[in-house]
Structure formats: C-alpha cells, structure tokens
Amino acid sequence: MHGDLRDMLKCWLGHDAQVLDELSDPQLEQLHAALVDARKRQAGALKATSLQALRQIPTLLRRSVDKIVSD
C-alpha cells in the first residue's frame, strides 16, 4: 500500500516529488492526510464562494447559469 501511496503523492506533487524518497511511511501517511484535508477544505470554500456568486445572478437565470457552470 505504501508504494501506491508514494506513487499517488508523486502524481499530486509533480516535479517536487523527489523529496518523497526521503520520507518514512508514517510521514507519507501524514502528508497524504494533510493534502486530502486541504483539498476537502478548498473544495468546500470553492463551493461556498460559487453559491455566493450565484446569488448575485437574477433568480430567473440562476438555474441556467448553474447548469452551464456545473458542466
């Protein structure tokens, strides 16, 4: 599993992934958990901001705009 985790993190980090070879398995797990948590928080913030922006659009257009933006 740790090989899979290392490969996943290398995909996420791209060019900076060389540093992963220096980390132990517990450190890799901590890094993975931190990155997953950060992605969840960012997705939540993006959704909240999107909803707030959508409220600025007239009611009759919201559904159409939401449909376009969501695709």
N, C-alpha and C positions, 0 to 999 in steps of 0.2 A: 504493500500500500504506500509506503513512504516514497518508493520510486515514482508511483503515479502522482503523488502529491508534489514531489520535486518537479516533475515534468509539467504539471498544471501551473505551478508558480513560475516556472521558466517561460511558459507561454504568456502569462499575465505581465511579467516584468520585461520581457523582450531583451533588449541589448544589455540591460543591467543585471541579467540573471546569473552572471558569473559568480556573484557574491554568494549565491545559494550553496555552492560547493563547500563553503566554509562553515555552514550552519549544521548543527546537530539535528536529529529527528525531532526532539521536543521543541527546538527553536523554529523548525519548519512548521510544525503544527501551530505554534503561537502566531507566526507570521500569517499563515493561512487564515486562522480565525480572525485576526485583526483586519485582513484585507476583505474577507467576506462581510464582516461587520461594517466596515467603511462603505462597501458597495451597497449594502442594505440601507444605511443612513442616507447615502447620496440619492438612491432611488426614491426614498421617502420624501426627501427635500425637493427633488425634481417634480414629483407628483403633486406635492402641495403647492409649489410655485406654478405649475401648469394649471391647476384648478383655480388658483387666484387670478392668473392671467385670463383664463376662460370666462371668469365672472365679469371681466371688463367688456366682453362682447355682448351686443344686444341679445336678449333671450331668444328671439326667433332664429338667430343664426348659430347659436351655441352648438346644437346637435350636429349641424353640418360641419362646422369648424372642427369639433371634437372628432368626428368621423375621419376627416381629412388628416388631422394631426396624428391620430392614433394609428393610422395605416402606415 
